[in-house]
Structure formats: C-alpha cells, structure tokens
C-alpha cells in the first residue's frame, strides 16, 4: 500500500507531542531530515506519568528540539475528564476504563494552545496508522485549530515496525530506555498503565503478571496480602471527595487509591477490544484506583437513583464510553450527555465502604442522606406501609398484553 507523500512546503516550525518514548524520540531527527531542518518544539503533557518525565528536556534538545514545554495538566485531567467519565459510568466494552482515551483530548488541546502561541505551521504526533490515538489527537486538534496542518510520520515514513524504529534510533545515537526484549508498547498516566505488543499480541498467551517488572502500578492477586483492606469513600454529587474520612484533592485521591488498590491486586484487565479503525487488539490494563472508583460510584447510585433514571443512565453510559473511545470528547453530543449525567448526580452523595482482597472488591456497606431504599417497604417481616393485596391488580394490568395475545391465539388459523 502506497504511503502518503511528504509535503514539506511552508513547514518551518512544528510542535511535536513528545513523550520521550520510542516513537517520539526518533521523530525529532526525522522531522528535521524531511522538513528542511525545521524548528521542532517538543511538548510533554504531565498527566501523571511520574518519573517518565525526568530528563526529557535534555533528551529532546540533544535530538534536535529547540525547546521543551512540560504542561502540568494533572488537576484538569482528573477534574474535567476523569471524574465526568466516572460519573457517567462509562466503560468501553464492559472492561476498559478509558485511561488512554480521555487523556488524548486534553493533551491535544494544550498542543493547539502552544502551537498557536508559537506561530507553528504544523502539529506532529507519533500515533500509528493502525491505532485509535491518531483519531483522538486529530479530532481534538480540528476542534480548536481546524486549519492547522497535521503531520503523522507513521503514515508517511519508510519505517514499518518498532524493530525498524530501534534500528533508526541506534543509527542516530538516540538513547532508549527499552530493549528489543522489553519492547512493550506502554501508555502511562495518573489513571492507568497499558501494555501491548510482544507476547500479548497472541490472545492465547497468558500475561506474565508475576514476572518482575511487568506490572508497575501494583501486584498480581496471588501476590496480594492474605488480609483484606477496608476503605471508605465519600462522594458529593457523584464526585469522590474523601478517603477514610480524609478530604483529598482530586489528584491525591486518585493517586492514593492507586496505591491501596495496586497493593491488593485490584484493577488488572486483559482485554481484546474493538479498535475504532476496525481491527481487534489485545492489551493488559492496570487501573487500580479507577476500578475502585467505578465500583464505589455505582454502588452509591444503586440507592440514590430511581429505577427509570438508573436504567436509562446505563444506556447513556454505553454511548458516552463510545464517544470517549472514539475521540469525540469535544462534540455537542458528549457535552449534552454530560449535562444529563450532572443532573442525575444531584443526590449521589454518601459513603461507600469496600473490602479489598486479592483482586476483589467486596461491598461492605453504603449510606446516603438521599437514599431511596426504604426498609419498611422492603422487609420480609410484618409491615404497615404496603398492602400485598394491591399486587394482584398491578399484575393483571401489567400482564394484560400477554393475556390478550394468548386469548387471541386461540382463534388464529392453524398452520399446517
């Protein structure tokens, strides 16, 4: 299949989404080679990668960047992207908690802001032509800079594999933190860590959870303590605000839940997902804190939302997850769904107690001042608030369509 031709006309300054990983490490010299020695401005978004950001400025400049921006987006990432998605209950294909998906829009938005401020001619990303991230980045860029040129090297260069990339890096004396043996494709932020590639490309292979260095945010359930850990989460209008009675900011709360969840083997998911571009892909995701938050939030909604709202919100959650996964964060529909979700969360306030044990999250109690659970109604003991004889009339009316159809069938022609 023919590659897209390189159009390097009028490209003098490029803003690059820079992580310091394999792809973006080689893109800087590649851009300068193929775009008339253009100026490359690297931008690293801090969405909670931690130590991955260390030494990036020196590395970026050594490989040809004129400067490096490091944008601290952690607070905005959690408050404006993660928590709205949790409130929606959005989970892609029942398992994926969207850790990479909702990180891309906020990064792309910052790329545009810097590109416009710098007077850049183009924005460049290192996403492959097979993946979802190219769509997520580019839809967000189009939302804020519809006329900005986008450069996607994977769609136009001659490199065909990560092996080719490593060879290119070695030929250009670019230092890498990976080897051919540890060359998993990973994405890390405050919310999660994903692993793809190598032995994981075959769904028949069991992930090496107990192999040293594979899991980074926690341990496997087998290695978790034999004693359970109890925690209590406090929510206000669907937003988690405290852990074990201690008020925490959004970033610290997620980080703390990652610690306690990871230590108990929580949140490891082996997923074969349907990518937006049409193929299936297999990956292992670590989302310890996020798994706890989703579970706790849903538990609180069980007692705070009425049946009709709770059931309809499940439909909204599926669509919300699809929008986030497909990179459609900055769309009227996503904003409208968020408005609906916010309306449902006005009474989702209370405390959820959980028991964490060897990869399991076990409910241990839930309370809310807005609880719709009425023990007098639900009791199996004698009560004075519910007349059980009323149910007969309800069943007669509720079942009337079934009864009418059964009666009508008696007069239908008999099929031979």
C-alpha positions as CSV (number, residue, x, y, z in Angstrom):
1,X,0.0,0.0,0.0
2,X,1.4,3.4,-1.0
3,X,2.4,5.8,1.7
4,X,1.2,9.4,1.7
5,X,3.7,11.7,0.1
6,X,5.6,14.1,2.3
7,X,4.6,17.7,1.7
8,X,7.3,19.8,3.4
9,X,6.3,23.1,1.8
10,X,5.9,26.1,4.1
11,X,6.8,24.0,7.2
12,X,9.2,26.0,9.2
13,X,8.1,25.3,12.8
14,X,6.5,22.1,14.1
15,X,5.0,21.4,17.6
16,X,5.5,17.8,18.5
17,X,3.6,15.8,21.1
18,X,6.6,14.4,22.9
19,X,6.7,11.6,25.4
20,X,10.4,10.6,25.1
21,X,9.3,7.1,24.2
22,X,10.4,5.2,21.1
23,X,8.2,6.9,18.6
24,X,8.7,10.5,19.5
25,X,12.4,10.1,20.3
26,X,13.1,9.3,16.6
27,X,10.5,11.7,15.2
28,X,12.5,14.8,16.1
29,X,15.5,14.0,13.9
30,X,13.2,12.5,11.3
31,X,11.3,15.8,11.1
32,X,14.5,17.8,10.7
33,X,15.7,15.5,7.9
34,X,12.4,15.6,6.0
35,X,11.1,19.1,6.6
36,X,14.1,21.3,5.6
37,X,15.7,21.3,9.0
38,X,12.5,22.9,10.5
39,X,12.4,24.1,14.1
40,X,10.8,21.4,16.4
41,X,9.2,22.4,19.6
42,X,8.5,19.5,21.9
43,X,5.5,19.5,24.2
44,X,5.2,16.9,27.0
45,X,1.9,16.9,28.9
46,X,2.1,15.9,32.5
47,X,-0.9,13.7,33.1
48,X,0.7,11.7,35.8
49,X,3.5,9.8,34.2
50,X,5.8,10.4,37.1
51,X,9.4,9.5,36.5
52,X,8.9,9.2,32.8
53,X,9.2,13.0,32.6
54,X,12.7,13.0,34.1
55,X,15.4,14.1,31.8
56,X,13.1,14.8,28.9
57,X,14.3,18.4,28.3
58,X,17.9,17.3,27.9
59,X,16.9,14.4,25.7
60,X,14.6,16.5,23.5
61,X,17.3,19.1,22.9
62,X,20.0,16.6,22.2
63,X,17.9,15.0,19.5
64,X,17.2,18.4,17.8
65,X,14.3,20.1,19.6
66,X,14.7,23.9,20.1
67,X,12.8,23.8,23.4
68,X,10.5,21.6,25.5
69,X,7.3,22.6,27.2
70,X,6.1,20.4,30.1
71,X,2.5,21.2,30.8
72,X,1.1,20.2,34.2
73,X,-2.4,19.0,33.4
74,X,-3.0,16.6,36.2
75,X,-5.6,18.5,38.1
76,X,-7.6,19.4,35.0
77,X,-7.2,15.9,33.7
78,X,-8.8,14.4,36.8
79,X,-11.5,17.0,37.4
80,X,-12.6,17.8,33.8
81,X,-12.1,14.5,32.1
82,X,-11.8,11.5,34.5
83,X,-14.5,12.4,37.0
84,X,-17.1,13.3,34.4
85,X,-16.5,9.9,32.8
86,X,-16.7,8.1,36.1
87,X,-20.0,10.0,36.9
88,X,-21.3,8.8,33.6
89,X,-20.4,5.2,34.5
90,X,-18.8,5.0,31.0
91,X,-16.9,1.7,30.4
92,X,-15.9,0.7,26.9
93,X,-17.0,-2.9,26.0
94,X,-17.6,-3.7,29.7
95,X,-13.9,-3.7,30.7
96,X,-11.9,-0.8,29.5
97,X,-11.9,2.3,31.8
98,X,-10.7,4.6,29.0
99,X,-7.4,5.5,30.6
100,X,-5.7,6.4,27.3
101,X,-8.8,7.6,25.6
102,X,-9.7,10.6,27.7
103,X,-6.0,11.6,28.2
104,X,-5.6,12.4,24.4
105,X,-8.2,15.3,24.1
106,X,-6.7,17.3,27.0
107,X,-3.1,16.8,25.6
108,X,-4.2,17.8,22.1
109,X,-5.9,20.9,23.3
110,X,-2.7,22.0,25.0
111,X,-0.7,21.2,21.9
112,X,-3.0,23.6,19.9
113,X,-2.7,26.3,22.5
114,X,1.1,26.2,22.3
115,X,1.2,25.8,18.5
116,X,-0.9,28.9,18.1
117,X,1.1,30.9,20.6
118,X,4.4,29.8,18.9
119,X,3.1,30.5,15.4
120,X,3.7,26.9,14.4
121,X,2.9,25.7,10.9
122,X,2.0,22.2,11.9
123,X,1.4,19.8,14.8
124,X,3.0,16.4,14.8
125,X,2.1,13.2,16.7
126,X,3.7,9.7,16.9
127,X,0.5,7.7,16.7
128,X,0.4,4.7,14.3
129,X,-1.9,4.4,11.4
130,X,-3.5,1.4,13.0
131,X,-4.4,2.9,16.3
132,X,-7.1,4.9,17.9
133,X,-4.9,7.7,19.2
134,X,-4.4,9.3,15.8
135,X,-8.1,9.9,15.7
136,X,-8.3,11.2,19.2
137,X,-5.5,13.7,18.7
138,X,-6.6,14.9,15.3
139,X,-10.3,15.3,16.2
140,X,-9.3,17.5,19.1
141,X,-6.9,19.5,17.0
142,X,-9.6,20.1,14.4
143,X,-11.9,21.3,17.2
144,X,-9.6,24.1,18.2
145,X,-7.4,24.7,15.1
146,X,-9.4,23.5,12.0
147,X,-6.8,24.8,9.6
148,X,-3.7,23.5,11.3
149,X,-1.6,21.1,9.3
150,X,-1.1,17.7,11.0
151,X,2.0,15.5,10.4
152,X,1.7,11.8,11.3
153,X,5.0,10.2,10.5
154,X,3.7,6.6,10.8
155,X,1.5,7.3,7.8
156,X,4.3,8.6,5.6
157,X,7.8,7.3,6.6
158,X,9.5,4.1,5.5
159,X,9.7,2.6,9.0
160,X,7.4,-0.4,9.2
161,X,7.9,-1.7,12.8
162,X,9.1,-1.0,16.2
163,X,12.2,-3.0,15.3
164,X,12.8,-0.5,12.4
165,X,12.4,2.3,14.9
166,X,15.0,0.9,17.3
167,X,17.5,0.5,14.4
168,X,16.8,4.1,13.4
169,X,17.5,5.3,16.9
170,X,20.7,3.3,17.1
171,X,21.9,4.7,13.8
172,X,21.2,8.2,15.1
173,X,22.7,7.7,18.6
174,X,19.3,8.3,20.3
175,X,19.3,6.7,23.8
176,X,16.3,4.5,24.6
177,X,15.0,3.1,27.9
178,X,13.8,-0.1,26.2
179,X,15.4,-3.1,24.6
180,X,14.1,-5.5,22.0
181,X,13.1,-7.9,24.8
182,X,11.2,-5.3,26.9
183,X,9.7,-3.5,23.9
184,X,6.1,-3.5,25.1
185,X,4.1,-0.5,23.9
186,X,3.0,1.2,27.0
187,X,1.0,4.3,27.9
188,X,1.0,5.6,31.5
189,X,-0.8,8.4,33.2
190,X,-2.3,9.1,36.7
191,X,-5.3,6.8,35.9
192,X,-3.8,3.7,34.3
193,X,-1.0,1.9,32.6
194,X,-1.5,-0.1,29.4
195,X,0.7,-2.9,27.9
196,X,0.6,-4.0,24.3
197,X,2.8,-5.9,21.9
198,X,5.3,-8.8,22.1
199,X,3.8,-12.0,23.7
200,X,0.5,-10.1,24.3
201,X,-0.3,-10.0,20.6
202,X,-1.4,-13.6,20.8
203,X,-4.6,-13.8,22.9
204,X,-3.7,-17.5,23.6
205,X,-0.7,-16.3,25.8
206,X,-1.3,-15.8,29.5
207,X,0.1,-12.4,30.6
208,X,3.2,-12.7,32.8
209,X,1.7,-10.9,35.8
210,X,4.2,-12.3,38.2
211,X,7.2,-11.6,36.0
212,X,9.4,-8.9,37.6
213,X,8.9,-5.5,36.0
214,X,5.7,-6.4,34.1
215,X,3.1,-4.9,36.5
216,X,4.1,-1.4,37.6
217,X,1.1,0.0,39.5
218,X,0.5,-3.0,41.7
219,X,0.9,-6.7,42.2
220,X,-1.0,-9.7,40.9
221,X,-3.8,-11.1,43.1
222,X,-1.6,-14.1,44.0
223,X,1.0,-11.7,45.4
224,X,-1.5,-9.5,47.3
225,X,-1.8,-9.7,51.1
226,X,-3.8,-12.5,52.7
227,X,-5.5,-9.9,54.9
228,X,-8.2,-7.7,53.4
229,X,-8.1,-3.9,53.4
230,X,-11.1,-1.9,54.2
231,X,-11.6,1.6,52.8
232,X,-14.4,4.2,52.9
233,X,-15.1,6.6,50.0
234,X,-17.1,9.8,50.4
235,X,-18.9,11.3,47.4
236,X,-20.6,14.6,46.9
237,X,-22.9,14.9,43.9
238,X,-21.1,12.0,42.2
239,X,-17.6,13.3,42.9
240,X,-15.2,11.5,45.3
241,X,-14.0,13.9,47.9
242,X,-12.6,11.9,50.8
243,X,-10.9,8.6,51.6
244,X,-11.4,7.1,55.0
245,X,-12.7,10.4,56.2
246,X,-9.8,12.4,55.0
247,X,-10.6,15.2,52.4
248,X,-8.2,14.9,49.5
249,X,-7.8,16.9,46.3
250,X,-8.7,15.0,43.1
251,X,-5.2,14.2,42.1
252,X,-4.1,13.0,45.5
253,X,-7.3,10.9,45.9
254,X,-6.7,9.0,42.6
255,X,-3.0,8.5,43.5
256,X,-3.9,7.2,46.9
257,X,-6.5,4.8,45.5
258,X,-3.9,3.5,43.0
259,X,-1.6,2.7,45.9
260,X,-4.1,0.9,48.0
261,X,-5.7,-0.8,45.0
262,X,-2.4,-1.8,43.5
263,X,-1.2,-3.3,46.7
264,X,-4.3,-5.5,46.8
265,X,-4.1,-6.7,43.2
266,X,-7.1,-4.6,42.1
267,X,-7.8,-3.4,38.6
268,X,-5.9,-5.7,36.2
269,X,-7.8,-6.3,33.0
270,X,-6.8,-8.5,30.0
271,X,-8.8,-7.1,27.1
272,X,-9.3,-7.9,23.4
273,X,-11.0,-4.7,22.3
274,X,-12.5,-3.4,19.0
275,X,-10.5,-0.5,17.8
276,X,-12.2,2.4,16.0
277,X,-10.2,1.7,12.8
278,X,-11.8,-1.8,12.6
279,X,-9.4,-4.3,13.9
280,X,-9.3,-6.1,17.3
281,X,-6.3,-5.5,19.6
282,X,-5.2,-7.2,22.8
283,X,-3.8,-5.4,25.8
284,X,-3.4,-5.6,29.5
285,X,-4.5,-2.5,31.5
286,X,-3.7,-1.6,35.1
287,X,-6.3,0.7,36.6
288,X,-6.4,0.0,40.4
289,X,-7.7,3.3,41.7
290,X,-10.1,3.7,38.8
291,X,-11.6,0.3,39.2
292,X,-12.3,1.1,42.9
293,X,-13.9,4.5,42.0
294,X,-16.2,3.0,39.3
295,X,-17.3,0.3,41.7
296,X,-17.9,2.6,44.6
297,X,-19.8,5.2,42.5
298,X,-22.1,2.6,41.0
299,X,-22.8,1.2,44.5
300,X,-23.9,4.6,45.7
301,X,-26.1,5.1,42.6
302,X,-27.9,1.8,43.5
303,X,-29.5,3.5,46.5
304,X,-29.7,7.1,45.2
305,X,-31.2,6.8,41.7
306,X,-34.7,5.8,40.9
307,X,-35.2,2.8,38.6
308,X,-36.1,4.7,35.4
309,X,-33.1,7.1,35.7
310,X,-30.7,4.3,36.7
311,X,-31.7,2.1,33.8
312,X,-31.7,5.0,31.2
313,X,-28.3,6.1,32.5
314,X,-26.9,2.7,31.7
315,X,-27.7,3.4,28.0
316,X,-26.1,6.8,28.2
317,X,-23.0,5.2,29.8
318,X,-22.5,3.0,26.8
319,X,-22.8,5.9,24.3
320,X,-20.6,8.1,26.5
321,X,-17.9,5.4,26.5
322,X,-18.1,5.1,22.8
323,X,-17.7,8.8,22.3
324,X,-14.7,9.0,24.6
325,X,-13.1,5.9,23.0
326,X,-13.6,7.3,19.5
327,X,-12.0,10.7,20.4
328,X,-15.3,12.7,20.2
329,X,-14.8,14.5,23.5
330,X,-15.2,18.0,22.1
331,X,-18.6,17.4,20.5
332,X,-22.1,18.7,21.2
333,X,-23.3,15.2,22.0
334,X,-20.7,14.5,24.6
335,X,-21.4,17.8,26.2
336,X,-25.1,17.2,26.2
337,X,-24.7,13.7,27.7
338,X,-22.5,15.2,30.4
339,X,-25.3,17.7,31.2
340,X,-27.7,14.8,31.6
341,X,-25.3,13.0,33.8
342,X,-24.7,16.0,36.0
343,X,-28.4,16.3,36.5
344,X,-28.6,12.7,37.7
345,X,-25.8,13.2,40.2
346,X,-27.5,15.9,42.4
347,X,-28.4,13.3,45.0
348,X,-25.5,10.9,44.6
349,X,-23.9,11.8,47.9
350,X,-22.9,9.5,50.6
351,X,-20.3,6.9,51.8
352,X,-19.3,3.6,50.4
353,X,-17.4,1.0,52.4
354,X,-15.4,-1.6,50.5
355,X,-13.3,-4.6,51.3
356,X,-10.3,-5.1,49.0
357,X,-8.9,-8.7,48.9
358,X,-6.7,-10.4,46.3
359,X,-8.0,-8.6,43.3
360,X,-11.6,-8.5,44.5
361,X,-13.7,-5.5,45.5
362,X,-16.4,-6.6,48.1
363,X,-19.2,-4.4,49.1
364,X,-19.2,-3.7,52.9
365,X,-21.9,-1.1,53.3
366,X,-23.4,2.1,51.7
367,X,-25.2,5.1,53.2
368,X,-26.7,8.3,51.8
369,X,-28.9,11.1,53.1
370,X,-30.7,10.8,49.8
371,X,-31.2,7.0,49.9
372,X,-34.3,5.7,48.2
373,X,-34.1,2.4,50.0
374,X,-37.0,2.0,52.4
375,X,-36.5,-0.9,54.8
376,X,-40.2,-0.6,55.9
377,X,-41.2,-1.3,52.4
378,X,-38.7,-4.0,51.6
379,X,-38.9,-6.0,54.8
380,X,-40.0,-9.6,54.8
381,X,-41.4,-9.1,58.2
382,X,-44.8,-7.6,59.1
383,X,-45.3,-4.0,58.0
384,X,-48.0,-1.4,57.9
385,X,-47.0,0.5,54.8
386,X,-47.5,-2.0,52.0
387,X,-50.7,-3.8,51.2
388,X,-49.7,-7.0,49.5
389,X,-53.2,-7.5,48.1
390,X,-52.5,-4.5,45.8
391,X,-50.1,-6.5,43.8
392,X,-52.9,-8.6,42.2
393,X,-54.4,-5.7,40.4
394,X,-50.9,-4.5,39.3
395,X,-50.1,-7.9,37.8
396,X,-53.5,-8.0,36.0
397,X,-52.8,-4.7,34.3
398,X,-49.1,-5.3,33.7
399,X,-49.8,-8.7,32.2
400,X,-52.8,-7.6,30.2
401,X,-50.9,-7.6,26.8
402,X,-49.7,-11.1,27.4
403,X,-53.2,-12.3,28.3
404,X,-54.9,-10.6,25.4
405,X,-52.4,-12.2,22.9
406,X,-52.9,-15.6,24.4
407,X,-56.7,-15.3,24.1
408,X,-56.4,-14.1,20.5
409,X,-54.1,-17.0,19.6
410,X,-57.0,-19.4,20.2
411,X,-58.8,-18.0,17.2
412,X,-55.7,-17.8,14.9
413,X,-55.7,-20.1,11.8
414,X,-53.9,-23.4,12.5
415,X,-50.7,-23.7,10.5
416,X,-50.2,-26.9,8.5
